[in-house]
C-alpha cells in the first residue's frame, strides 16, 4: 500500500548538523549514516554534496511537533 502522506522533513531526532541526512534516511527508510557517508563522499569527490546539503537545509521544512508523536498505525477508532 502506498503512503500518500509520506513527506520529506528534516529530522529532529537523527541530526548531526541540520537534520537533512537524517530526514532523508527516515524518508527512504534506511540508516541515516549511509546518507551521511554518501553526502560526505559527494562533497569530497568534487560533486554537489555540500551545495546540495545547503540547498536542502534551506528548502526542506523541519518536522512539525505533532508529526513526531503520531502513531505509525491507525488506532481502532480511526479504522472504523
ZIGI-V47305 format. One record per pair of residues at least 24 apart in sequence whose C-alpha atoms are under 10 Angstrom apart, sorted by the first residue. I is the first residue (numbers start at 1). GAP is how many residues later the second one is. If there is no record, write none. Layout:
[[I & GAP] [I & GAP]]
//
This chain:
[[7 & 53] [7 & 54] [7 & 56] [8 & 52] [8 & 53] [8 & 54] [8 & 55] [9 & 47] [9 & 48] [9 & 50] [9 & 51] [9 & 52] [9 & 53] [9 & 54] [9 & 55] [10 & 46] [10 & 47] [10 & 49] [10 & 50] [10 & 51] [10 & 52] [10 & 53] [10 & 54] [11 & 50] [11 & 51] [11 & 52] [11 & 53] [11 & 57] [12 & 50] [12 & 51] [12 & 52] [12 & 53] [12 & 56] [13 & 50] [13 & 55] [17 & 40] [18 & 35] [18 & 36] [18 & 38] [18 & 39] [18 & 40] [18 & 44] [19 & 34] [19 & 37] [19 & 38] [19 & 41] [19 & 43] [19 & 44] [20 & 33] [20 & 34] [20 & 35] [20 & 36] [20 & 37] [20 & 38] [20 & 40] [20 & 41] [20 & 42] [21 & 32] [21 & 35] [21 & 36] [23 & 37] [23 & 38] [23 & 39] [23 & 40] [24 & 32]]
//
